[in-house]
Every structure is written in C-alpha cells, then in structure tokens.
C-alpha cells in the first residue's frame, strides 16, 4: 500500500484556510480548545482497533506495544492536558522590581499561528498526535505530515483527523517525506515547525526554517547508553534492559543503544540477558507474536551490516526479505567499529565491559549529547557522577525509557539529539508565545528617569538599584 501524494493546490488551500481561521480568532477561546481535545480523545477510542491493525500491517507491531507506545501515552497526555488547560491559559502574574513601580507585570500566552508537524514511522501515531495536542491546547492551527513508510497507519490517521477537526483548523497531507517537506517549507511560512526524526533531516529542516526565522522543535535521537555497576540488582536490571532494548524491535529513539557493564558481573549479566530474551520471545523469536519487525528491508539490511566483524554472544539470525532480525547481543572491544559510531535503531545490543568509570565517561563522550542516559546502580555517588558529567536530554535511574510517560516532564534532547521540549506544560509553552506585559499606573509619574539629568538624580538611582 502507498499513500496518495497531495498536490500543491490542495496544500495551498489547506494552508490559506488555516491562516484565515486563525486570524479570525476561531481558536482563541478555552471552550474551543477544550472541545477539540475532548473530541480527539473520543475519536481515538473509536479508531483504536483500526490503528492497532494498521500498525500490525505496517511492521507486525504487537497490539500491546502499539497501545502502550502509541495510543496509551497519547490518551494519558490528552487527559493531562484537558485537566490542566484552563490553568495554563490564564495570564501569569510575575513580580515587578521596585525600580518600575508603581506597575504590575504579567505574562500572556498567545498561540503562534499555523504550525506544521512532521512525524516519523517508528511511533507513527504517538509522535504526530502528542505534539498536536500541545498545538491545539495553545490555540494554533496545524498541518500534519505522517510518515509514508507506515502507509496503513498514515491512512487511518488521515481518516481520524478528517472526522475530528474542521479542516480549516487541523488537516493532514500525505506524500513522500522529503518531497512533501520541500513543498511545505519552501512555499509556506509557518509559525512553528515540529520535527521528529533523524539528525541529518533535522539539519535540513533547520536550514529551511532559517530562511524565515521560523522557530523549530527538533526531536532527534543518538546513541543512548546504559551504565551498570556491580551494585545493580540484576534481577530487575536485566528485565528492564531487555524490555527497553527490544521493545518495538529497538526502533525507539529512547532505546538503549549500547550498555556498559562492570567487568566483575559480565558473565552473570550476559547469562541473565540470554535467559530473559528466551523468556520474553521464546527460543525462536521469529515465531513470536510479541516481537516486532523492522519497518522495511532497506533498513533491515543497514542494521545487519553493523554485525559484520562483531563477536556475537546471542542471536544474530536475520531474514532481510521478511524484515526480521533476531534479538542479538554482541561484545564490543573496538569502540571505533561502525556499530559504535552510528545509532543502531534495531534489536542489536552492544555490550562493553569496563573497569574505571572515567573510561566510561570518555567513551560516552565519543557520541556526545545522547537523547537519554540510563544508570543502573545502588550507589548514589556513582549515579551522580554520570548525571553531572554527561550531557543528555533526560533519563532514568534503574529503569529505561519510562521517563517518557511522565507528562510532568519536558521531553527533548540536547545539541545533536534535539532542541526544545514538549509534553504537558512544555508542549503548551512550545506552541505559545509568552508575551510579557507591564501595566504602569498613569495617575502619577516619577521624573527621576527623565532628562534633564543631574548628579542628584543619578545618586538616587544608584541607591534604588543597589
């Protein structure tokens, strides 16, 4: 199945209608935004089965993983936003310094306007709808571009969007990724661009945005490390690592890319991982209904190439035609190998054994600024060492990926793993302009700031500002 490319004329009409809809003030009220969010929530529940079936057709995504990783987190984000929207929309009072008295100060949150959201294929529903929730909450109109690599899901999303929103408020365009991106970004001036995907495409997006000084949110990826010392409780550590690595067949920007294991526990760790993989997916994961496939054969082949020259400790089987790669563990001794130089984004877990934590820091900094970092330890000083010495977007202690599900957190990367944050309040603020307003009293006027200046006036000003 392939998606239908939208023509320039159709896209232009969609954009122009949204600009008018926004300029007419249709999105400004609390009621309008709340009703839109509630209707979206209702429609998602109606379309749940179709979405689950579509994601299975696209890459055999198990229903539980599709619900947990795509639908469930979206519903949680919707509930959180609906509950808090009225508070977020209120003007926020802030203190006024004595030098500006008599005055009061506040921040008004206004929507940015017409925004565009580009979504990837690995979580094709979550990563297009979650930012949309923030855009709607902030009062924007939006054009959505789903991933063409997951066409069945893209078509279901298109139907859902059409049935949920006034097309002048929110609509969707289909088409090949870069071609449609070029059409959108070279012909229309958006008020915000939200992109989730690769760093290389993120750089291209940023270059296009620079032409109109359009603000951008980039949610990228990177080689997310996990670090395990000899105090970690392997009984829970291994289960969480195996889940976080092989969930969605490793096709998660937050997935553990590689793991550093203290050499004193290496045999116990590897043995425990092997058992855990079998417990979760059976002795032949290709027959498991709980193990996802890679999104396409080209991507499968690229991941398989990373196994060349590696010492395989577990797994290693693959079938490019069926987009299958077995959950695999490899021992890495050469940190310059290709598998340690690019994001894997698949079910291969490199393991590096370490003695000195300073060496771990040095190795992580070879792939600096990961989206996430996970430390498994019972030693506070060890945990604090990596939190203070490694720059990363967010992370967990004794867990992995779980921080994504907390709407109280802002989610995002740093440097090469992204810029800007979203989820909860951060989504609302990302798609808003926080406008500062100072309201001065007009009944009296202090002339101390005005010419003609004098030494006496300057002396008073010095005393006031301290």
C-alpha positions in Angstrom: 0.0 0.0 0.0 1.2 3.5 -0.8 -0.2 6.9 0.3 -1.5 9.4 -2.2 0.6 12.5 -2.8 -1.2 15.7 -2.2 -0.9 18.3 -4.9 0.4 21.8 -4.4 -3.0 23.3 -4.9 -4.6 21.2 -2.2 -1.8 22.0 0.2 -2.0 25.7 -0.5 -5.8 25.8 0.0 -5.3 23.9 3.3 -2.7 26.4 4.5 -4.6 29.5 3.4 -7.8 28.3 5.1 -5.9 27.8 8.3 -4.3 31.3 8.2 -7.8 32.8 7.8 -9.3 30.6 10.5 -6.5 31.6 12.9 -6.7 35.3 12.0 -10.4 35.3 12.6 -9.8 34.3 16.2 -11.6 30.9 16.0 -9.1 29.1 18.1 -8.7 31.6 20.9 -11.3 30.5 23.5 -10.9 27.9 26.2 -14.1 26.2 25.1 -13.0 25.8 21.5 -9.7 24.2 22.5 -11.2 22.0 25.2 -14.0 20.8 22.8 -11.3 19.9 20.2 -9.2 18.0 22.7 -12.2 16.1 24.0 -13.4 15.2 20.5 -9.9 14.0 19.6 -9.9 11.7 22.7 -13.3 10.3 21.8 -12.2 9.6 18.2 -9.0 7.9 19.2 -11.0 5.4 21.3 -13.3 4.8 18.3 -10.3 4.3 16.0 -8.2 2.2 18.4 -8.8 -1.1 16.7 -8.1 0.3 13.2 -4.9 1.9 14.5 -3.7 -1.4 16.1 -4.5 -3.4 12.9 -2.8 -0.8 10.7 0.4 -0.8 12.8 0.5 -4.6 12.6 0.1 -4.5 8.9 2.9 -2.0 8.6 5.5 -3.9 10.6 3.9 -6.6 12.7 3.8 -4.3 15.7 2.2 -6.3 18.6 -1.1 -4.9 19.8 0.3 -4.4 23.4 3.3 -2.5 22.1 1.2 -0.4 19.7 -1.2 0.5 22.5 1.5 1.2 25.2 3.9 3.1 22.9 1.4 4.9 20.6 -2.2 5.0 21.8 -2.0 4.8 25.6 0.6 7.5 26.1 -1.5 9.8 23.8 -4.6 9.2 25.9 -2.6 10.0 29.0 -1.3 13.2 27.5 -4.8 14.2 26.4 -6.2 13.6 29.9 -3.4 15.6 31.5 -3.9 18.5 29.0 -7.6 18.6 29.4 -7.3 18.7 33.2 -4.8 21.5 33.2 -5.7 23.6 30.2 -7.6 26.3 32.0 -4.7 26.9 34.3 -2.2 27.0 31.5 -4.2 29.6 29.5 -4.5 32.0 32.4 -2.3 35.1 32.4 0.6 34.6 34.8 1.4 37.3 37.3 5.1 37.9 37.9 6.8 40.2 40.4 7.7 43.8 39.4 11.0 45.3 40.6 10.9 48.4 42.8 12.6 50.4 40.0 9.5 50.0 37.8 6.9 50.9 40.5 4.1 51.7 40.5 3.4 49.0 38.0 2.2 45.3 37.7 3.6 42.6 35.5 2.1 39.6 33.8 2.7 37.1 31.0 0.1 36.4 28.4 0.3 33.1 26.5 -0.8 33.6 22.9 -0.8 31.0 20.1 1.9 31.2 17.5 -0.4 30.7 14.5 -0.2 28.0 11.8 2.2 25.2 12.7 3.4 22.1 10.8 4.2 18.7 12.5 6.4 16.1 10.8 6.1 12.6 12.2 8.4 9.6 11.9 7.5 6.0 11.3 8.7 4.2 14.4 5.8 5.5 16.6 3.6 6.7 13.7 0.5 7.7 15.8 2.1 8.9 19.1 4.7 11.2 17.5 2.2 13.0 15.4 -0.7 13.3 17.8 1.2 14.1 21.0 2.7 17.4 19.6 -0.7 18.1 18.0 -2.2 18.0 21.5 0.1 20.8 22.6 -0.6 22.8 19.4 -4.3 22.6 19.9 -4.1 23.5 23.6 -2.1 26.6 22.8 -4.7 27.7 20.2 -2.9 27.0 16.9 -4.0 25.6 13.6 -1.9 22.7 12.3 -0.9 20.8 9.2 0.2 17.2 9.9 2.7 15.2 7.8 2.6 11.5 8.8 5.4 9.0 7.8 4.9 7.5 4.4 7.0 4.4 5.5 4.0 3.2 7.5 1.2 3.8 4.9 -1.6 1.7 6.6 -1.3 3.8 9.8 -1.0 7.0 7.8 -4.3 6.4 6.1 -6.1 5.6 9.3 -4.7 8.8 10.9 -5.9 10.7 7.9 -9.5 9.4 8.3 -9.4 10.1 12.1 -8.2 13.7 11.5 -10.9 14.3 8.8 -13.6 13.1 11.1 -12.4 15.0 14.2 -11.5 18.5 13.1 -12.7 21.4 10.9 -10.2 21.1 8.0 -9.5 24.9 8.4 -8.3 24.1 12.0 -6.3 20.8 11.6 -5.7 18.8 8.5 -3.2 16.2 7.1 -1.1 15.9 4.0 0.3 12.7 2.6 3.3 12.2 0.3 7.0 11.1 0.1 8.9 12.5 3.0 11.5 14.9 1.5 9.3 15.9 -1.5 6.4 16.9 0.7 8.7 18.5 3.2 10.2 20.7 0.4 6.8 21.7 -0.8 5.7 22.7 2.7 8.8 24.5 3.8 9.8 26.2 0.6 6.3 27.6 -0.2 4.6 28.4 3.1 5.7 30.5 6.1 4.7 28.5 9.2 4.8 30.0 12.8 6.4 26.8 14.2 8.0 23.7 12.8 7.9 20.5 14.9 10.0 17.6 13.6 10.8 14.2 14.9 13.3 12.0 13.1 17.0 11.7 12.2 19.7 14.3 12.9 20.6 14.6 9.2 17.0 15.5 8.3 16.8 17.7 11.3 19.7 19.8 10.0 17.9 20.1 6.7 14.7 21.2 8.4 16.7 23.8 10.4 18.2 25.2 7.3 14.8 25.7 5.7 13.4 27.3 8.9 16.3 29.8 8.9 15.1 31.3 5.7 12.0 32.8 7.5 13.5 32.7 11.1 10.8 30.2 12.0 11.1 28.6 15.5 11.7 24.9 15.4 11.4 22.0 17.8 13.7 19.1 16.8 13.2 15.7 18.5 16.1 13.6 17.2 18.0 10.6 18.7 21.5 9.5 19.3 23.4 6.6 20.9 21.7 6.3 24.3 23.9 4.4 26.8 23.1 2.3 29.8 25.7 2.0 32.5 25.7 -0.8 35.0 28.0 -1.2 38.0 28.5 -4.1 40.3 25.9 -2.9 42.9 23.0 -3.1 40.4 20.3 -5.6 41.2 20.5 -7.8 38.1 17.1 -9.5 38.9 15.3 -6.3 37.9 18.1 -4.6 35.8 18.2 -7.3 33.1 14.4 -7.4 32.7 14.2 -3.7 32.2 17.1 -3.5 29.8 15.9 -6.3 27.6 12.4 -4.7 27.5 13.8 -1.3 26.7 16.2 -2.6 24.1 13.8 -4.9 22.2 10.5 -3.1 22.5 9.4 -2.1 19.0 12.5 -4.2 17.8 14.8 -1.5 19.1 13.2 1.2 16.8 12.9 3.8 19.5 14.9 7.0 19.8 15.0 6.4 23.6 16.0 2.8 23.3 19.2 1.6 25.0 21.7 1.7 22.1 24.6 0.1 24.0 25.3 -0.9 27.6 28.5 -0.6 29.7 28.7 -3.4 32.2 31.2 -3.7 35.0 33.6 -6.5 34.2 33.1 -8.2 37.6 29.5 -9.0 36.6 29.8 -9.6 32.9 29.2 -13.3 32.9 26.2 -13.0 35.2 24.8 -10.2 33.1 25.2 -11.9 29.7 23.7 -15.2 31.0 20.8 -13.4 32.6 20.1 -11.4 29.3 20.1 -14.6 27.3 17.5 -16.2 29.6 15.4 -13.1 29.7 15.3 -12.9 25.9 14.2 -16.5 25.7 11.6 -15.9 28.5 10.1 -13.0 26.6 10.3 -14.1 23.0 11.0 -17.9 23.0 13.8 -19.9 21.6 12.8 -18.8 18.1 11.7 -15.1 18.2 10.8 -15.2 14.5 7.7 -17.2 15.6 6.9 -14.9 18.5 3.7 -12.8 18.2 5.4 -10.3 20.7 8.4 -9.3 18.6 8.1 -6.5 16.1 9.7 -6.4 12.6 12.0 -3.7 11.1 10.0 -1.2 9.1 11.4 -2.2 5.7 14.0 -4.4 4.0 16.4 -1.5 3.3 16.6 -0.5 6.9 16.9 -4.2 7.8 20.0 -4.5 5.6 21.6 -1.5 7.1 21.3 -2.8 10.6 22.6 -6.2 9.6 25.7 -4.7 8.2 26.6 -3.5 11.7 27.0 -7.1 12.7 30.0 -7.6 10.4 33.1 -8.4 12.3 31.4 -8.4 15.7 31.6 -11.1 18.4 28.0 -12.4 18.7 27.1 -13.6 22.2 23.5 -14.3 21.5 21.2 -14.3 18.4 22.5 -12.9 15.2 19.9 -14.6 12.8 18.1 -12.4 10.3 16.0 -12.5 7.2 16.2 -9.3 5.2 13.2 -10.2 3.0 10.8 -10.6 6.0 12.5 -7.6 7.8 13.4 -9.8 10.7 16.4 -9.5 12.9 16.7 -11.7 16.0 17.3 -10.1 19.4 21.0 -10.0 19.4 23.9 -9.3 21.9 27.4 -8.5 20.7 30.6 -7.9 22.7 32.4 -4.8 21.6 36.1 -4.4 22.0 36.8 -1.8 19.3 34.9 1.4 20.1 35.8 2.7 16.6 33.7 -0.1 14.9 30.7 1.1 12.9 28.3 -0.3 15.4 29.7 2.2 17.9 29.7 5.2 15.5 26.1 5.4 14.5 22.7 4.9 16.1 21.7 1.3 15.7 17.9 1.7 15.8 17.4 -2.1 15.8 17.4 -5.2 18.0 21.2 -5.4 18.4 22.7 -4.7 21.9 26.5 -4.0 22.0 28.0 -4.7 25.4 31.2 -3.0 26.6 32.9 -4.2 29.7 34.6 -1.6 31.9 36.8 -1.2 35.0 37.0 2.6 35.5 34.1 5.0 35.4 36.3 7.7 33.9 36.8 5.4 30.9 33.0 5.1 30.6 32.6 8.8 30.6 35.3 9.2 27.9 33.7 6.5 25.7 30.2 8.1 26.0 31.6 11.4 25.0 32.7 10.0 21.7 29.0 10.0 20.9 28.2 13.1 22.8 24.7 14.5 23.7 22.5 11.4 23.6 18.8 11.8 23.9 18.8 9.6 27.1 21.2 8.0 29.6 20.3 5.2 32.0 22.3 4.4 35.1 21.7 1.1 37.0 23.3 1.2 40.4 22.6 1.4 44.1 25.4 3.8 44.7 24.3 7.5 44.9 27.8 8.8 44.1 28.1 6.7 41.0 24.7 7.8 39.7 25.5 11.4 40.5 28.8 11.2 38.7 27.2 10.4 35.3 24.3 12.9 35.9 26.8 15.7 36.4 29.4 14.7 33.8 27.3 13.5 30.8 25.1 15.9 28.8 21.9 14.2 27.8 18.2 15.0 27.2 16.7 13.0 30.0 16.9 9.6 31.6 16.2 7.1 34.4 17.9 5.5 37.3 17.4 1.7 37.5 15.0 1.9 34.6 14.9 2.9 30.9 12.5 4.8 28.6 10.0 5.1 31.4 10.5 8.9 31.9 8.8 9.5 28.5 5.5 8.6 30.1 5.5 11.3 32.7 3.6 14.4 31.4 5.1 16.4 34.2 8.4 16.2 32.5 9.5 18.1 29.4 10.8 15.6 26.9 13.6 16.5 24.4 17.2 16.3 23.5 20.3 18.5 23.7 22.5 19.6 20.8 22.7 16.7 18.3 19.8 14.8 20.0 17.4 17.8 19.5 16.3 21.2 20.7 13.2 22.2 22.5 10.9 20.2 24.8 7.3 19.0 24.8 4.8 17.0 26.8 2.4 18.6 29.3 3.1 22.2 30.2 6.2 22.2 27.9 4.0 21.4 24.9 1.7 24.3 25.7 4.7 26.6 26.1 6.4 25.3 23.0 3.5 26.2 20.8 2.8 29.6 22.6 4.4 33.0 22.6 4.9 34.0 26.2 4.2 37.7 25.9 5.4 39.9 28.8 3.2 42.9 29.7 4.0 45.7 32.2 0.9 47.8 33.3 2.0 51.1 34.7 -0.1 53.4 36.9 -0.8 56.6 35.0 -2.1 58.7 38.0 1.4 59.7 39.0 4.7 59.9 37.1 8.2 59.7 38.5 10.5 62.1 36.6 13.7 60.7 38.1 14.4 58.7 34.9 13.8 61.7 32.6 16.2 64.4 31.3 17.4 66.8 32.3 19.8 64.5 34.3 21.7 65.6 37.4 24.1 64.2 39.9 21.4 64.1 42.5 19.1 62.0 40.2 21.9 59.6 39.4 22.7 59.3 43.1 19.1 58.4 43.9 19.0 55.9 41.0 22.2 54.2 42.3 20.7 53.8 45.8 17.5 52.3 44.3 19.1 49.7 42.1 21.6 48.8 44.9 
